[in-house]
Amino acid sequence: MQTYDLEANGLRGLNSALQELNGSSNKTAWEIVNPKGSHAIAVGLNSPVDVTVKGSTGYYCAGMNQQATVRVEGSVGPGVAENMMSGTVIVEGDASQYAGATGQGGLLVIKGNASSRCGISMKGIDIVVHGNIGHMCAFMGQAGNLVVLGDAGDALGDSCYEARFFVRGSVKSLGADCIEKEMRPEHIEILKDLLARAGADAKPEEFKRYGSARKLYNFDVDNAQAY
Amino acid sequence: MCGIVGLFLKDKSLEPKLGDMLTDMLITMTDRGPDSAGIAIYGADTAGRTKLTVQSDTPDQAFEGLDGALAEALSGDVSIRVIDTHAVLEMPAGKEEDARNALAELRPGMRIMSAGEAIEIYKEVGLPEKVAERFNVRGMSGSHGIGHTRMATESAVTTEGAHPFSTGLDQCLVHNGSLSNHNALRRRLKREGVRIESQNDTEVGAAYLTWKMQNGATLGEALEGTLEDLDGFFNFVVGTKDGFGVVRDPIACKPAVMAETDQYVAFGSEYRALVNLPGIEDAKVWEPEPATVYFWNH
């Protein structure tokens, strides 16, 4: 276990040290102390390293992650795990806006609540939020799964493509072209796996599934009102 | 961008440290707004007295003998406390309007930053650290305060365009965002007789609240009104003589974090503005909901 004091040694040193592991198979454990809401902690990682951040972070924590496991023992600011490709990011607290935006793979787990625009334009990432999510989540979601154990805010899945949304609580409103869909056995299986990997204590049967009605894929003047 | 900080103390023992804590918060937000900075601080009030904070680009000439001249014009006792480009004039309560008229004649070109029993506003162009130093904000005490670091978007980088804006007694407002209907609203408010001095969108927001309250709304109701009548992006943090309020527009894309303990309520555009506050590790920390009014009173 290596400990890095972010306040004493600076962000550039941290990200350089972590990125030097990129391409190697070094499975090293790192602990980052004194994050104090700093931006861009543990970004651009590309090796199966384990990073634990002891406290809350600012913008873009664990952005562009590949292979690494990043755990934040606190809350995160806007854009956690943005454009993640693979690996796992776990947030013990809450997440601010656009958590997991444009993510292409990997698993993002938020143990608290996520704010607005969680999973916006998701492209293959799996996101599990133990609490609630805010408005405009998964806007233009293209692929991947967004699982919410709590409630969802306004306009869930607005203008979405093939991403799947599983919500256990209430949904304040669905966005344009997003509809409730039948929960088939294959969805139960997907959800069971995601809940287990996210350490979530919930049964797949308690969730409703939402997704695209596929009316907005191609421009049709009859749908103009919905855009 | 722009950075907002705010601190509302519940624990009186922290009051001597208010300026020091606000300064740290303000400097942390420099990279959200390096163009200008300002603070509104609610300090001790003297019964029966009103404070007018004024600013001049030529303080040596403007403040020389100003207390005497104003005392004569108002036929009342006036004291002056000069801090760099600003001065706090204290006068008998109820003379605020007369003082404005007298100052316009005595010292044309001098700007009035705020008026009220407790409020003082200090703001200038430049890096937040330098601005805080010029006014020795660290040394100020008070019950609550609001600060702003500005990245100019809607009007020029001038002292006049810096936040906070005060358009009513003991009221002030800071803003992160941009209003899109401020020109139309400015015209409407001016027709209603509200005083608006700059071309800045935020001043219109402040004036809107003042106008609503002059027409009988509580501050909470006035803040609710912004959600109907103001178009654009806004995080507003407002101060009154004994209160502190927050509202975000329904889209809420401008960042905001709040923290509350038994000792204080704090607002920051980012969490890192709050990290040095006492007991922050155990504070309730949350992101204020869109289109929701939050308000605290002493």
Interface residues (C-beta under 8 A of the other chain):
Chain A: K36 G37 S38 S56 G58 Y59 S75 G77 P78 D94 S96 Q97 S115 S116 G134 H135
Chain B: A252 C253 P255 V257 E270 Y271 R272 A273 L274 V275 V285 W286 E287 E289 P290
